[in-house]
């Protein structure tokens, strides 16, 4: 996992989940980054972003879908 100190300058197109509705307390992800998934806090677009490997992101999403997240 790496870190981008200013996620607003990364040049990615950030998207928020459609499940978030009008709430602002969500994370945003940047699709289309080869081999990784950048993730940032939607309330802090100029804040840092974590860059997570595709494998780790996939395992996280699978765990959430199956209810195996503590």
Backbone as ProteinMPNN parsed JSONL, in Angstrom:
{"seq_chain_A": "XXXXXXXXXXXXXXXXXXXXXXXXXXXXXXXXXXXXXXXXXXXXXXXXXXXXXXXXXXXXXXXXXXXXXX", "coords_chain_A": {"N_chain_A": [[0.851, -1.158, 0.0], [0.56, 2.182, -0.837], [0.876, 5.775, -0.496], [-0.696, 8.761, -1.492], [0.067, 12.024, -1.141], [-1.362, 14.418, -1.748], [-4.312, 14.042, -2.919], [-5.888, 15.394, -4.741], [-4.315, 16.241, -6.784], [-3.599, 14.08, -8.253], [-4.623, 13.45, -10.745], [-6.621, 11.631, -11.327], [-9.908, 10.303, -12.045], [-12.299, 10.577, -9.772], [-14.752, 8.648, -8.038], [-17.803, 8.272, -6.215], [-19.668, 6.013, -4.218], [-22.881, 5.007, -5.374], [-24.632, 4.341, -3.438], [-24.257, 6.118, -1.409], [-25.838, 8.378, -1.549], [-27.045, 11.547, -0.593], [-25.324, 11.922, 1.437], [-22.25, 12.963, 2.903], [-20.235, 11.543, 4.02], [-18.329, 9.528, 2.949], [-16.213, 7.252, 1.082], [-14.128, 7.72, -1.77], [-13.233, 6.294, -4.898], [-10.759, 5.672, -7.413], [-11.095, 4.476, -10.46], [-9.524, 2.474, -13.035], [-6.782, 2.639, -12.725], [-3.898, 1.058, -13.296], [-3.405, -2.062, -11.832], [-4.011, -1.251, -9.24], [-6.013, 0.37, -6.629], [-6.821, 3.479, -5.929], [-7.93, 5.181, -2.997], [-9.844, 7.57, -1.265], [-10.93, 9.953, 1.253], [-14.053, 11.353, 0.896], [-14.733, 13.791, 1.977], [-12.389, 15.13, 2.136], [-10.944, 16.042, -0.376], [-8.486, 17.105, -1.092], [-6.839, 15.904, 0.593], [-4.866, 13.081, 1.747], [-4.548, 10.02, -0.181], [-4.982, 6.514, -0.185], [-3.296, 3.943, -1.856], [-4.198, 0.957, -2.934], [-3.458, -2.451, -3.567], [-4.783, -4.344, -6.352], [-5.448, -7.004, -5.669], [-5.691, -6.947, -2.825], [-7.747, -5.07, -2.573], [-9.828, -6.422, -3.885], [-10.148, -8.639, -2.157], [-11.014, -7.304, 0.148], [-13.485, -6.186, -0.742], [-14.877, -8.56, -1.334], [-15.02, -9.645, 1.262], [-16.624, -7.729, 2.545], [-19.011, -7.975, 1.086], [-19.741, -10.587, 1.794], [-20.171, -10.336, 4.444], [-18.137, -10.645, 6.266], [-16.596, -8.783, 7.708], [-15.128, -7.28, 10.407]], "CA_chain_A": [[0.0, 0.0, 0.0], [1.298, 3.443, -0.876], [0.1, 6.944, -0.114], [-0.583, 9.979, -2.296], [-0.111, 13.064, -0.123], [-2.412, 15.347, -2.168], [-5.095, 13.251, -3.867], [-6.52, 16.234, -5.757], [-3.382, 16.478, -7.88], [-3.227, 12.799, -8.831], [-5.084, 13.365, -12.12], [-7.575, 10.548, -11.478], [-11.33, 10.621, -11.968], [-12.772, 9.98, -8.53], [-16.186, 8.376, -7.985], [-18.344, 7.911, -4.914], [-20.702, 5.001, -4.336], [-24.256, 5.481, -5.566], [-25.33, 4.068, -2.184], [-24.006, 7.184, -0.441], [-26.896, 9.382, -1.625], [-26.644, 12.933, -0.335], [-24.394, 11.952, 2.561], [-20.891, 13.337, 2.501], [-19.254, 10.772, 4.785], [-18.045, 8.344, 2.149], [-14.924, 7.19, 0.426], [-14.153, 7.769, -3.224], [-12.213, 5.465, -5.52], [-10.377, 6.056, -8.771], [-11.0, 3.282, -11.308], [-8.687, 2.587, -14.219], [-5.366, 2.763, -12.391], [-3.393, -0.3, -13.497], [-2.888, -2.835, -10.718], [-4.275, -0.694, -7.917], [-7.251, 1.106, -6.391], [-6.673, 4.626, -5.03], [-9.098, 5.421, -2.158], [-9.69, 8.782, -0.443], [-12.081, 10.444, 2.003], [-14.761, 12.311, 0.032], [-14.778, 15.1, 2.637], [-11.059, 15.744, 2.058], [-10.406, 15.743, -1.706], [-7.08, 17.502, -1.203], [-6.099, 15.128, 1.57], [-4.142, 11.927, 1.213], [-5.255, 8.848, -0.69], [-4.264, 5.262, -0.088], [-3.301, 3.186, -3.106], [-4.287, -0.426, -2.497], [-3.301, -3.379, -4.69], [-6.033, -4.943, -6.832], [-5.736, -8.204, -4.892], [-6.148, -6.569, -1.489], [-9.051, -4.418, -2.733], [-10.789, -7.475, -4.195], [-10.392, -9.399, -0.93], [-11.816, -6.437, 1.011], [-14.847, -6.117, -1.286], [-15.469, -9.881, -1.123], [-15.32, -9.781, 2.69], [-17.776, -6.872, 2.846], [-20.203, -8.6, 0.479], [-20.105, -11.812, 2.511], [-20.433, -10.006, 5.854], [-17.008, -11.086, 7.091], [-15.773, -7.654, 8.125], [-15.365, -6.994, 11.827]], "C_chain_A": [[0.899, 1.223, 0.0], [0.346, 4.58, -0.546], [0.353, 8.064, -1.116], [-0.875, 11.126, -1.339], [-1.197, 14.082, -0.482], [-3.201, 14.678, -3.285], [-5.732, 14.098, -4.959], [-5.606, 16.475, -6.95], [-3.002, 15.206, -8.62], [-3.682, 12.639, -10.283], [-6.056, 12.227, -12.38], [-8.998, 11.101, -11.527], [-11.889, 9.851, -10.785], [-14.279, 9.786, -8.582], [-16.568, 7.937, -6.58], [-19.455, 6.882, -5.145], [-22.077, 5.622, -4.529], [-25.088, 5.218, -4.315], [-25.178, 5.2, -1.178], [-25.089, 8.249, -0.459], [-26.356, 10.776, -1.414], [-25.661, 13.035, 0.823], [-22.998, 12.288, 2.069], [-19.82, 12.522, 3.216], [-18.946, 9.437, 4.103], [-16.595, 8.354, 1.674], [-15.151, 7.28, -1.074], [-13.029, 6.878, -3.734], [-11.938, 5.982, -6.925], [-10.162, 4.773, -9.575], [-10.034, 3.541, -12.459], [-7.214, 2.799, -13.958], [-4.797, 1.346, -12.393], [-2.843, -0.918, -12.22], [-3.217, -2.316, -9.336], [-5.605, 0.039, -7.862], [-6.946, 2.248, -5.427], [-7.999, 4.892, -4.297], [-8.837, 6.675, -1.334], [-11.0, 9.112, 0.262], [-12.765, 11.522, 1.162], [-14.845, 13.705, 0.659], [-13.46, 15.844, 2.537], [-10.414, 15.467, 0.7], [-8.956, 16.188, -1.9], [-6.208, 16.765, -0.197], [-5.431, 13.931, 0.928], [-5.085, 10.865, 0.663], [-4.365, 7.638, -0.47], [-4.369, 4.552, -1.425], [-3.142, 1.717, -2.719], [-4.163, -1.344, -3.713], [-4.658, -3.954, -5.087], [-6.425, -6.167, -6.002], [-6.295, -7.897, -3.512], [-7.522, -5.91, -1.561], [-10.129, -5.472, -3.016], [-11.144, -8.308, -2.975], [-11.256, -8.603, 0.035], [-13.266, -6.4, 0.546], [-15.563, -7.455, -1.086], [-15.873, -10.076, 0.331], [-16.532, -8.939, 3.08], [-19.057, -7.507, 2.309], [-20.667, -9.828, 1.243], [-20.375, -11.577, 3.998], [-19.315, -10.408, 6.788], [-16.069, -9.962, 7.502], [-16.12, -7.315, 9.563], [-15.573, -5.523, 12.055]], "O_chain_A": [[1.876, 1.292, 0.745], [-0.849, 4.365, -0.342], [1.488, 8.285, -1.537], [-1.969, 11.189, -0.778], [-1.891, 14.565, 0.413], [-2.814, 14.737, -4.452], [-6.086, 13.565, -6.011], [-6.075, 16.871, -8.017], [-2.169, 15.245, -9.525], [-3.17, 11.769, -10.986], [-6.3, 11.883, -13.536], [-9.252, 12.228, -11.101], [-11.944, 8.621, -10.8], [-15.006, 10.636, -9.098], [-15.781, 7.323, -5.858], [-20.108, 6.906, -6.189], [-22.397, 6.642, -3.92], [-26.149, 5.819, -4.149], [-25.905, 5.236, -0.185], [-25.251, 8.965, 0.53], [-25.332, 11.148, -1.986], [-25.212, 14.132, 1.154], [-22.617, 11.937, 0.952], [-18.628, 12.777, 3.042], [-19.266, 8.366, 4.62], [-15.865, 9.33, 1.846], [-16.227, 6.958, -1.577], [-11.998, 6.729, -3.079], [-12.778, 6.641, -7.539], [-9.166, 4.074, -9.388], [-9.764, 4.69, -12.81], [-6.464, 3.109, -14.884], [-5.187, 0.524, -11.564], [-1.931, -0.373, -11.599], [-2.752, -2.879, -8.345], [-6.241, 0.296, -8.884], [-6.824, 2.016, -4.225], [-9.066, 4.835, -4.908], [-7.755, 6.841, -0.771], [-12.056, 8.598, -0.105], [-12.126, 12.494, 0.76], [-15.009, 14.694, -0.056], [-13.397, 17.042, 2.813], [-9.431, 14.73, 0.631], [-8.274, 15.685, -2.793], [-4.996, 16.972, -0.138], [-5.433, 13.789, -0.295], [-6.267, 10.824, 1.004], [-3.141, 7.731, -0.56], [-5.427, 4.562, -2.054], [-2.089, 1.295, -2.242], [-4.708, -1.042, -4.775], [-5.57, -4.041, -4.265], [-7.597, -6.346, -5.671], [-7.264, -8.52, -3.078], [-8.372, -6.16, -0.707], [-11.219, -5.414, -2.447], [-12.309, -8.651, -2.775], [-12.142, -9.167, 0.677], [-14.179, -6.565, 1.354], [-16.735, -7.477, -0.708], [-16.945, -10.613, 0.61], [-17.374, -9.387, 3.859], [-20.068, -7.564, 3.009], [-21.868, -10.084, 1.329], [-20.758, -12.497, 4.721], [-19.531, -10.502, 7.996], [-14.864, -10.179, 7.628], [-17.285, -7.088, 9.889], [-15.785, -5.098, 13.191]]}, "name": "protein", "num_of_chains": 1, "seq": "XXXXXXXXXXXXXXXXXXXXXXXXXXXXXXXXXXXXXXXXXXXXXXXXXXXXXXXXXXXXXXXXXXXXXX"}
